[in-house]
Amino acid sequence: MRVDVGMQKGGVGKTTTSINLAGALADRGHDVLAVDADPQGGLTLKLGYREQYREGEYALYDVLSEMGQLSLDDLDELIVHGDEFDIVPSHIRNFRLEKHLYSEARGVEALKIALDRLTAEYDYVVIDSPPNLGPLADGALLAAENVLFPTHANTIARDSLEILFDEIDTLEDKFDDVQISTVAAVLNEVGQDGVSSEMRTWFIEAFGEDYVFEIPDWAAVEHAIEYRTSVFAYDPDDAGYPWDADKIDQLRTKYSTIAEQVESLNDD
């Protein structure tokens, strides 16, 4: 099963959600591949793969553009094996991809084709999508056909979600055999006062009460990222934040619940 963690607005915890969803699924015994489809490389850099991002021999650009030695058959060549889960890292050259894919007749389908031809076997593929609308973001939606929406619980984010819903409708109209399923909404950085009743009502009406998950605005989330892991591999004592232990246990429970929702869709 593939899941696109998608939102065309930046700064809403998209990459953090991708890392922790991948970590949750791996913690639950699954083989997981995380694909960093964002040219900014947030997932790649946050997990400590700076060298691959700046100096890696090959990039997603080489596979999806088929401009060099690699083709759509060669996505396996990009996989880096990690302690928690494997990753297809981003690369600084991927900034060229948007322009290239715009000019190709089937450019928006390139990522799906490459993943379909992947020879390595994974239970779940988590795609960290670019924070914009374009061929890479559309390609991630088409490749996954399941989308998890990370967001903040505010009016701006609600407007961004409505734009993304429209984009999904457009893709489904264009590609007759595509049906993109909504996994859930993940409300990030929820403060002590929680979510306003107005916003909670909107999200519940849009997604359903059982499909809205809240992640608190705790420093422990960022401390795990500083440690270059998800919350599941994070060791607060080793990182120098022993007081994070209780909150990390709670965060693991929250992300595991999101992973359970993903698993339930895979079982259907």
KOLNU-672100 format. One record per atom (N, C-alpha, C): residue number from 1; residue in one letter; x, y, z. Coordinates in pm, whole numbers, plus 50000, padded with zeros to 5 digits. Atoms other than C-alpha are relative to their C-alpha. Layout:
<nodes>
NUM,A,X,Y,Z
...
</nodes>
This chain:
<nodes>
1,M,50085,49880,50000
1,M,50000,50000,50000
1,M,50088,50124,50000
2,R,49928,49874,50005
2,R,50117,50353,49923
2,R,49915,50111,50061
3,V,50069,49887,49938
3,V,50029,50666,50119
3,V,50077,50127,49966
4,D,49942,49869,50026
4,D,50095,51020,50002
4,D,49967,50091,50118
5,V,50021,49900,49896
5,V,50145,51266,50287
5,V,50005,50134,49929
6,G,50007,49888,50093
6,G,50026,51568,50097
6,G,49929,50122,50055
7,M,50060,49871,49971
7,M,49952,51935,50152
7,M,50079,50104,49923
8,Q,49927,49905,50084
8,Q,50036,52214,49911
8,Q,50050,50120,50077
9,K,49952,49891,49915
9,K,50105,52450,50202
9,K,50116,49949,50086
10,G,49887,50040,49918
10,G,50443,52436,50376
10,G,49980,50037,50147
11,G,50001,49965,49858
11,G,50508,52454,50749
11,G,49888,49942,50081
12,V,50112,50059,49927
12,V,50224,52226,50857
12,V,50036,49864,50061
13,G,49957,50127,49941
13,G,50432,51928,50975
13,G,49992,49882,49905
14,K,50012,50107,50100
14,K,50416,51732,50650
14,K,50114,49898,50012
15,T,49885,50091,49994
15,T,50768,51588,50672
15,T,50006,49927,50134
16,T,50002,50065,49869
16,T,50743,51521,51045
16,T,49895,49890,50004
17,T,50105,50102,50006
17,T,50418,51334,50982
17,T,50047,49881,49917
18,S,49950,50108,50085
18,S,50581,51133,50702
18,S,50098,49912,50076
19,I,49899,50076,49926
19,I,50874,51032,50922
19,I,49935,49915,50108
20,N,50059,50073,49888
20,N,50656,50931,51214
20,N,49897,49897,49956
21,L,50086,50105,50055
21,L,50401,50745,51002
21,L,50085,49882,49955
22,A,49911,50107,50042
22,A,50685,50549,50842
22,A,50057,49926,50121
23,G,49947,50061,49879
23,G,50833,50490,51187
23,G,49897,49914,50071
24,A,50107,50076,49934
24,A,50497,50376,51328
24,A,49974,49869,49927
25,L,50025,50122,50077
25,L,50439,50129,51045
25,L,50116,49901,50016
26,A,49885,50087,49980
26,A,50794,49995,51081
26,A,49999,49938,50139
27,D,50007,50049,49862
27,D,50750,49964,51458
27,D,49896,49890,50014
28,R,50106,50101,49996
28,R,50439,49756,51390
28,R,50035,49877,49915
29,G,49952,50120,50064
29,G,50648,49504,51198
29,G,49999,50000,49848
30,H,50009,49993,50146
30,H,50612,49625,50839
30,H,50132,50044,49938
31,D,49890,49949,50080
31,D,50877,49675,50574
31,D,49951,50127,49932
32,V,50048,49868,50042
32,V,50851,50044,50487
32,V,50107,50070,49917
33,L,49916,49913,50081
33,L,50998,50265,50216
33,L,49943,50141,50005
34,A,50039,49860,50005
34,A,50983,50644,50252
34,A,50061,50063,49876
35,V,49953,49934,50122
35,V,51009,50839,49926
35,V,49992,50150,50020
36,D,49998,49855,49986
36,D,51118,51199,49955
36,D,49985,50062,49861
37,A,50031,49942,50131
37,A,50948,51354,49652
37,A,50006,50152,50001
38,D,49991,49855,49987
38,D,51005,51709,49776
38,D,50143,50044,49967
39,P,49865,49955,50034
39,P,51303,51878,49604
39,P,50071,50073,50114
40,Q,49937,49933,49886
40,Q,51362,52075,49926
40,Q,50067,49901,50094
41,G,49930,50105,49929
41,G,51462,51743,50082
41,G,49983,49999,50150
42,G,50020,49995,49856
42,G,51311,51794,50425
42,G,50016,49865,50068
43,L,49992,50133,49940
43,L,51272,51424,50501
43,L,50142,49947,49994
44,T,49863,50046,50019
44,T,51616,51343,50362
44,T,50094,50066,50099
45,L,49909,49925,49913
45,L,51792,51615,50560
45,L,49969,49974,50147
46,K,50035,50022,49860
46,K,51600,51559,50882
46,K,50042,49862,50049
47,L,49953,50134,49960
47,L,51700,51193,50880
47,L,50152,49986,49988
48,G,49855,50001,49996
48,G,52064,51288,50837
48,G,50071,49962,49871
49,Y,49940,50040,50127
49,Y,52121,51209,50468
49,Y,50043,50122,49919
50,R,49958,49877,50066
50,R,52283,51542,50384
50,R,50092,49972,49882
51,E,49907,50031,50108
51,E,52558,51386,50174
51,E,49926,49950,49877
52,Q,50078,50050,50114
52,Q,52307,51198,49958
52,Q,49925,50112,49931
53,Y,50077,49890,50058
53,Y,52106,51516,49910
53,Y,50087,50090,49913
54,R,49916,49904,50071
54,R,52398,51727,49795
54,R,50096,49933,49901
55,E,49892,50059,50079
55,E,52645,51478,49647
55,E,49969,49859,49950
56,G,50033,50135,50046
56,G,52459,51155,49569
56,G,50020,49985,49850
57,E,49970,50021,50142
57,E,52551,50999,49236
57,E,49875,50010,49914
58,Y,50124,50001,50076
58,Y,52192,50951,49124
58,Y,49888,50065,50081
59,A,50112,49931,49937
59,A,51867,51130,49198
59,A,49869,49953,49938
60,L,50132,50029,50056
60,L,51494,51088,49148
60,L,49986,50067,49863
61,Y,49999,49934,50131
61,Y,51549,51332,48862
61,Y,50047,49906,49890
62,D,49944,50089,50101
62,D,51759,51074,48678
62,D,49902,49889,49963
63,V,50095,50109,50025
63,V,51492,50803,48716
63,V,49877,50052,49926
64,L,50128,49954,50056
64,L,51182,51009,48635
64,L,50017,50072,49868
65,S,49978,49930,50127
65,S,51337,51211,48353
65,S,50055,49907,49892
66,E,49935,50094,50093
66,E,51522,50915,48196
66,E,50098,50074,49907
67,M,49910,49917,50080
67,M,51778,51171,48081
67,M,50145,49949,50001
68,G,49863,50046,49989
68,G,52091,50977,48179
68,G,50010,49848,49997
69,Q,49977,50144,49997
69,Q,52198,50626,48275
69,Q,49882,49922,50059
70,L,50111,50068,49933
70,L,51883,50547,48475
70,L,49869,50023,49925
71,S,50132,49990,50061
71,S,51526,50489,48364
71,S,49894,49974,50106
72,L,50110,50028,49908
72,L,51186,50432,48520
72,L,50008,49861,50061
73,D,49981,50135,49947
73,D,51298,50072,48578
73,D,50098,49997,50116
74,D,49883,50003,49912
74,D,51577,50177,48813
74,D,49982,50072,50134
75,L,50021,49933,49872
75,L,51415,50328,49123
75,L,50074,49929,50113
76,D,49927,50077,49897
76,D,51577,50048,49327
76,D,50140,50055,50023
77,E,49863,49950,49990
77,E,51915,50211,49256
77,E,50012,50116,50099
78,L,49996,49883,49911
78,L,51820,50508,49474
78,L,49977,49964,50146
79,I,50041,50036,49864
79,I,51714,50316,49786
79,I,50120,49997,50094
80,V,49902,50003,49892
80,V,51917,50378,50101
80,V,49936,49924,50116
81,H,50054,50084,49893
81,H,51869,50119,50374
81,H,50027,50064,50136
82,G,49988,49935,49869
82,G,51801,50267,50717
82,G,49971,49904,50113
83,D,50024,50084,49882
83,D,51775,50131,51070
83,D,49851,49981,50025
84,E,50144,50011,49977
84,E,51402,50207,51097
84,E,49928,49956,49873
85,F,50066,50026,50128
85,F,51291,50209,50735
85,F,50092,50048,49889
86,D,49918,49959,50114
86,D,51440,50252,50390
86,D,49949,50131,49942
87,I,50036,49869,50053
87,I,51438,50577,50199
87,I,50052,50017,49858
88,V,49952,49944,50127
88,V,51456,50711,49846
88,V,50024,50147,50030
89,P,49973,49862,49959
89,P,51632,51037,49933
89,P,49972,50099,49888
90,S,50008,49892,50097
90,S,51573,51367,49764
90,S,50142,50040,49962
91,H,49870,49953,50049
91,H,51855,51542,49579
91,H,49979,50142,49950
92,I,50012,49861,50043
92,I,51924,51904,49501
92,I,49967,50011,49851
93,R,50031,49997,50144
93,R,51898,51816,49129
93,R,49852,49983,49972
94,N,50143,50023,50023
94,N,51532,51732,49178
94,N,49922,50129,49976
95,F,50067,49874,50032
95,F,51449,52103,49149
95,F,49977,50013,49849
96,R,50021,49998,50146
96,R,51479,52042,48773
96,R,49878,49919,49958
97,L,50104,50097,50038
97,L,51205,51781,48783
97,L,49868,50067,49961
98,E,50130,49938,50028
98,E,50901,52011,48793
98,E,49993,50046,49855
99,K,49999,49948,50136
99,K,50997,52183,48468
99,K,50000,49887,49898
100,H,49993,50111,50094
100,H,51083,51854,48298
100,H,49866,49926,49990
101,L,50124,50078,50000
101,L,50765,51673,48403
101,L,49885,50078,49937
102,Y,50101,49918,50066
102,Y,50551,51966,48288
102,Y,50001,49979,49849
103,S,49985,50006,50146
103,S,50687,51918,47936
103,S,49977,49861,49943
104,E,50018,50136,50047
104,E,50633,51541,47920
104,E,49852,49962,49998
105,A,50141,50037,50015
105,A,50303,51395,47801
105,A,49949,49920,50120
106,R,50040,50082,49885
106,R,50295,51141,48085
106,R,50086,50028,50122
107,G,49910,49965,49891
107,G,50522,51327,48325
107,G,49939,49982,50137
108,V,50065,50010,49870
108,V,50268,51334,48605
108,V,49986,49854,50044
109,E,50012,50142,49967
109,E,50252,50952,48589
109,E,50134,49933,50024
110,A,49867,50061,49995
110,A,50628,50897,48606
110,A,50028,49932,50134
111,L,49972,50059,49869
111,L,50649,50834,48982
111,L,49921,49871,50019
112,K,50080,50122,49989
112,K,50366,50582,48969
112,K,50063,49886,49919
113,I,49940,50102,50084
113,I,50532,50396,48682
113,I,50127,49945,50066
114,A,49876,50042,49936
114,A,50866,50390,48865
114,A,49973,49912,50122
115,L,50034,50082,49883
115,L,50705,50257,49185
115,L,49939,49867,49959
116,D,50057,50126,50049
116,D,50508,49998,48989
116,D,50110,49903,49956
117,R,49891,50083,50051
117,R,50838,49871,48847
117,R,50105,49969,50106
118,L,49907,50025,49890
118,L,51015,49862,49183
118,L,50009,49850,50024
119,T,49985,50144,49976
119,T,51161,49515,49239
119,T,50010,49968,50149
120,A,49999,50020,49856
120,A,51223,49557,49612
120,A,49856,49998,50052
121,E,50137,50016,49950
121,E,50915,49453,49809
121,E,49983,50068,50136
122,Y,50032,49930,49875
122,Y,50764,49673,50079
122,Y,49852,49985,50030
123,D,50140,50003,49960
123,D,50444,49649,50278
123,D,49934,50136,49980
124,Y,50052,49864,50010
124,Y,50404,50027,50277
124,Y,50105,50092,49939
125,V,49918,49893,50054
125,V,50544,50316,50076
125,V,49937,50131,50044
126,V,50047,49870,49952
126,V,50511,50659,50237
126,V,50070,50108,49917
127,I,49943,49898,50088
127,I,50559,50952,49997
127,I,49984,50137,50065
128,D,50002,49862,49949
128,D,50655,51293,50135
128,D,49993,50093,49880
129,S,50032,49925,50120
129,S,50502,51524,49877
129,S,50048,50145,50009
130,P,49963,49858,49997
130,P,50613,51877,49776
130,P,49886,50086,50053
131,P,50104,49912,49946
131,P,50427,52165,49947
131,P,49948,50098,49896
132,N,50054,49913,50106
132,N,50274,52298,49625
132,N,49911,49916,49911
133,L,50073,50071,50104
133,L,50053,52206,49333
133,L,50087,49997,49876
134,G,49914,50014,50117
134,G,50245,52072,49033
134,G,50014,49853,49966
135,P,49991,50138,50047
135,P,50348,51755,48852
135,P,50057,49903,50102
136,L,49948,50091,49898
136,L,50546,51614,49144
136,L,49894,49970,50106
137,A,50106,50020,49902
137,A,50263,51667,49394
137,A,49886,49918,49940
138,D,50103,50078,50067
138,D,50006,51539,49144
138,D,50047,49857,49978
139,G,49945,50133,50021
139,G,50236,51249,49066
139,G,49998,49915,50125
140,A,50005,50072,49873
140,A,50253,51154,49433
140,A,49858,49953,50029
141,L,50140,50039,49980
141,L,49872,51153,49453
141,L,49962,49883,49910
142,L,50031,50107,50093
142,L,49844,50934,49143
142,L,50072,49871,50037
143,A,49922,50118,49966
143,A,50119,50700,49261
143,A,49945,49928,50122
144,A,50046,50060,49875
144,A,49967,50645,49605
144,A,49851,49963,49996
145,E,50147,50013,50000
145,E,49591,50684,49548
145,E,49943,49993,50141
146,N,50043,49984,49861
146,N,49573,50728,49926
146,N,50073,50122,50054
147,V,49935,49878,49955
147,V,49639,51064,50086
147,V,49965,50029,50145
148,L,50012,49958,49861
148,L,49697,51165,50446
148,L,50032,50149,50005
149,F,49986,49855,50002
149,F,49655,51536,50512
149,F,50055,50051,50133
150,P,49950,49931,49881
150,P,49886,51700,50769
150,P,49966,50148,49990
151,T,50045,49861,50008
151,T,49766,52046,50861
151,T,50001,50062,50138
152,H,50030,49930,49876
152,H,49714,52306,51128
152,H,49849,50022,50005
153,A,50145,49980,49984
153,A,49368,52365,51267
153,A,49968,50148,49996
154,N,50033,49860,50014
154,N,49319,52714,51131
154,N,49934,50025,49864
155,T,50076,49969,50120
155,T,49126,52890,50856
155,T,50085,49991,49874
156,I,49912,50005,50117
156,I,49424,52921,50621
156,I,50020,49856,49955
157,A,49981,50142,50033
157,A,49488,52547,50639
157,A,49872,49940,49943
158,R,50127,50051,50053
158,R,49120,52479,50582
158,R,49984,50040,49854
159,D,50008,49955,50139
159,D,49128,52688,50264
159,D,50096,49921,49912
160,S,49902,50077,50076
160,S,49441,52502,50151
160,S,49949,49859,49974
161,L,50057,50133,50017
161,L,49268,52170,50207
161,L,49892,49999,49892
162,E,50107,49995,50100
162,E,48971,52277,49998
162,E,50058,50009,49859
163,I,49932,49993,50129
163,I,49208,52367,49713
163,I,50054,49862,49962
164,L,49946,50132,50028
164,L,49373,52026,49744
164,L,49889,49901,49966
165,F,50114,50085,50037
165,F,49034,51852,49740
165,F,49960,50024,49854
166,D,50033,49968,50139
166,D,48961,52034,49414
166,D,50102,49938,49904
167,E,49896,50059,50084
167,E,49294,51916,49271
167,E,49980,49849,49986
168,I,50026,50145,50005
168,I,49210,51557,49361
168,I,49883,49972,49906
169,D,50114,50017,50092
169,D,48873,51592,49184
169,D,50044,50016,49855
170,T,49950,49977,50135
170,T,49056,51726,48878
170,T,50077,49879,49949
171,L,49922,50117,50040
171,L,49296,51431,48872
171,L,49909,49879,49974
172,E,50092,50113,50019
172,E,49012,51180,48911
172,E,49920,50016,49872
173,D,50072,49975,50126
173,D,48827,51344,48622
173,D,50090,49973,49880
174,K,49906,50015,50111
174,K,49139,51334,48404
174,K,50040,49855,49979
175,F,49956,50140,50007
175,F,49238,50975,48485
175,F,49883,49912,50044
176,D,50124,50073,49972
176,D,48932,50752,48461
176,D,50018,49885,50097
177,D,49978,50117,49917
177,D,49091,50457,48642
177,D,50056,50033,50138
178,V,49941,49957,49873
178,V,49211,50661,48943
178,V,49891,50040,50097
179,Q,50089,49962,49891
179,Q,49021,50686,49271
179,Q,50086,50026,50122
180,I,49910,49963,49891
180,I,49212,50873,49541
180,I,49923,50003,50131
181,S,50068,50015,49871
181,S,49110,50779,49895
181,S,50061,50091,50105
182,T,49956,49919,49888
182,T,49130,51008,50195
182,T,50025,49911,50120
183,V,49966,50083,49884
183,V,49312,50839,50483
183,V,49953,50066,50129
184,A,50033,49928,49876
184,A,49274,51101,50756
184,A,50060,50139,49993
185,A,49935,49872,49979
185,A,49366,51450,50870
185,A,50080,49992,50129
186,V,49916,49995,49881
186,V,49652,51498,51114
186,V,50020,50147,50036
187,L,49990,49861,49954
187,L,49625,51824,51307
187,L,50125,50013,50086
188,N,49872,49987,49932
188,N,49978,51919,51408
188,N,50008,50125,50086
189,E,49968,49887,49912
189,E,50108,52149,51681
189,E,49875,50054,50069
190,V,50120,49960,49926
190,V,49782,52152,51874
190,V,50042,50047,50139
191,G,49961,49943,49872
191,G,49826,52378,52177
191,G,49919,49949,50116
192,Q,50067,50045,49878
192,Q,49709,52334,52533
192,Q,49850,50025,49997
193,D,50142,49967,50006
193,D,49376,52496,52453
193,D,49924,49914,49899
194,G,50065,50088,50095
194,G,49309,52237,52184
194,G,49954,50071,49874
195,V,50051,49949,50128
195,V,49118,52298,51862
195,V,49866,50069,50025
196,S,50126,49928,49980
196,S,48837,52553,51844
196,S,49883,49913,49954
197,S,50118,50080,50034
197,S,48487,52410,51824
197,S,49962,50016,49853
198,E,50033,49977,50141
198,E,48436,52571,51482
198,E,50089,49918,49908
199,M,49907,50074,50084
199,M,48749,52416,51334
199,M,49980,49849,50017
200,R,50022,50142,49977
200,R,48685,52079,51497
200,R,49878,49952,49921
201,T,50121,50037,50074
201,T,48336,52074,51346
201,T,50029,49987,49851
202,W,49968,50005,50143
202,W,48475,52152,50999
202,W,50078,49875,49966
203,F,49917,50118,50029
203,F,48738,51878,51013
203,F,49920,49871,50015
204,I,50082,50120,49982
204,I,48491,51621,51145
204,I,49902,49985,49884
205,E,50092,50008,50114
205,E,48243,51710,50870
205,E,50075,49960,49872
206,A,49922,50028,50121
206,A,48520,51686,50608
206,A,50056,49859,49998
207,F,49929,50128,49997
207,F,48686,51365,50727
207,F,49926,49891,50077
208,G,50063,50097,49912
208,G,48465,51196,50986
208,G,50069,50000,50135
209,E,49948,49985,49864
209,E,48511,51194,51362
209,E,50116,49905,50030
210,D,49896,50098,49972
210,D,48726,50880,51363
210,D,50125,50018,49915
211,Y,49890,49984,50094
211,Y,48962,51016,51098
211,Y,50069,50136,50015
212,V,49931,49875,49967
212,V,49089,51335,51263
212,V,50088,49972,50121
213,F,49904,50031,49895
213,F,49403,51293,51472
213,F,50075,50126,50040
214,E,49933,49880,49949
214,E,49569,51555,51692
214,E,50136,49966,50057
215,I,49865,50015,49948
215,I,49940,51583,51758
215,I,50032,50126,50080
216,P,49978,49880,49917
216,P,50026,51815,52049
216,P,50128,50074,49964
217,D,49885,49913,50026
217,D,50271,52102,52022
217,D,50104,49980,50110
218,W,49900,50037,49900
218,W,50544,51933,52224
218,W,50140,50004,49940
219,A,49861,49994,50046
219,A,50918,51991,52195
219,A,50055,49862,49970
220,A,49950,50136,50021
220,A,50968,51614,52207
220,A,49990,49958,49855
221,V,50012,50033,50142
221,V,50849,51592,51846
221,V,50124,50045,49925
222,E,49882,49947,50066
222,E,51134,51814,51731
222,E,50128,49938,50054
223,H,49880,50065,49945
223,H,51382,51650,51968
223,H,50027,49867,49930
224,A,49982,50125,50074
224,A,51321,51319,51789
224,A,50059,50027,49862
225,I,49945,49964,50131
225,I,51388,51490,51456
225,I,50147,50038,50013
226,E,49860,49967,49975
226,E,51711,51634,51599
226,E,50085,49873,50014
227,Y,49934,50130,49978
227,Y,51801,51273,51687
227,Y,50007,49919,49870
228,R,50000,50059,50134
228,R,51748,51184,51315
228,R,49917,49872,49994
229,T,50087,50118,49999
229,T,51471,50934,51386
229,T,49855,50044,50014
230,S,50139,49979,49959
230,S,51099,50900,51429
230,S,49994,49992,50152
231,V,50015,50009,49854
231,V,50960,50908,51782
231,V,50018,49857,50049
232,F,49992,50141,49959
232,F,50977,50527,51781
232,F,50143,49954,50024
233,A,49859,50035,49979
233,A,51357,50506,51760
233,A,50072,50104,50087
234,Y,49941,49893,49920
234,Y,51417,50819,51966
234,Y,50028,49952,50142
235,D,49959,50034,49864
235,D,51607,50765,52293
235,D,50021,50130,50077
236,P,49987,49872,49930
236,P,51544,51066,52519
236,P,50123,50010,50090
237,D,49883,49996,49912
237,D,51820,50971,52763
237,D,50127,50023,49919
238,D,49881,49985,50084
238,D,52081,50936,52489
238,D,50006,50137,49935
239,A,50006,49869,50065
239,A,51964,51259,52326
239,A,50022,50116,50096
240,G,49982,49894,49902
240,G,51998,51453,52650
240,G,49872,50066,50044
241,Y,50130,49946,49959
241,Y,51625,51510,52703
241,Y,49922,49892,50077
242,P,50068,50111,49928
242,P,51529,51247,52967
242,P,49857,50033,50038
243,W,50137,49960,49963
243,W,51218,51449,53056
243,W,49900,49978,49887
244,D,50090,50027,50112
244,D,51077,51364,52712
244,D,49932,49864,50009
245,A,50041,50141,50003
245,A,51013,51001,52808
245,A,49848,49981,50001
246,D,50146,50017,49991
246,D,50646,51032,52910
246,D,49930,50051,49875
247,K,50064,49943,50120
247,K,50556,51253,52617
247,K,50027,49915,49877
248,I,49969,50086,50114
248,I,50733,51024,52371
248,I,49911,49877,50001
249,D,50091,50115,49992
249,D,50527,50731,52497
249,D,49861,50039,49948
250,Q,50130,49955,50047
250,Q,50212,50933,52434
250,Q,50000,50025,49849
251,L,49990,49974,50145
251,L,50331,51041,52088
251,L,50003,49869,49922
252,R,49996,50131,50067
252,R,50407,50681,51995
252,R,49859,49942,49990
253,T,50138,50050,50003
253,T,50052,50589,52089
253,T,49918,50072,49894
254,K,50076,49922,50097
254,K,49911,50871,51875
254,K,50037,49961,49857
255,Y,49960,50036,50136
255,Y,50117,50785,51566
255,Y,49966,49854,49968
256,S,50041,50139,50023
256,S,50047,50413,51612
256,S,49852,49992,49963
257,T,50142,49997,50033
257,T,49676,50495,51601
257,T,49979,50042,49854
258,I,50007,49961,50142
258,I,49729,50671,51267
258,I,50042,49883,49912
259,A,49955,50118,50077
259,A,49921,50366,51143
259,A,49892,49893,49996
260,E,50111,50096,49998
260,E,49630,50146,51249
260,E,49895,50037,49897
261,Q,50096,49955,50101
261,Q,49402,50358,51031
261,Q,50048,49964,49860
262,V,49943,50037,50129
262,V,49637,50304,50736
262,V,49987,49850,49977
263,E,50011,50146,50011
263,E,49645,49931,50804
263,E,49857,49956,49971
264,S,50140,50039,50021
264,S,49267,49916,50815
264,S,49958,50020,49855
265,L,50029,49978,50143
265,L,49248,50064,50465
265,L,50066,49894,49914
266,N,49929,50103,50076
266,N,49501,49812,50343
266,N,49930,49866,50010
267,D,50070,50126,49979
267,D,49290,49529,50485
267,D,49869,49994,49922
268,D,50132,49995,50068
268,D,48972,49646,50307
268,D,50010,49945,49857
</nodes>
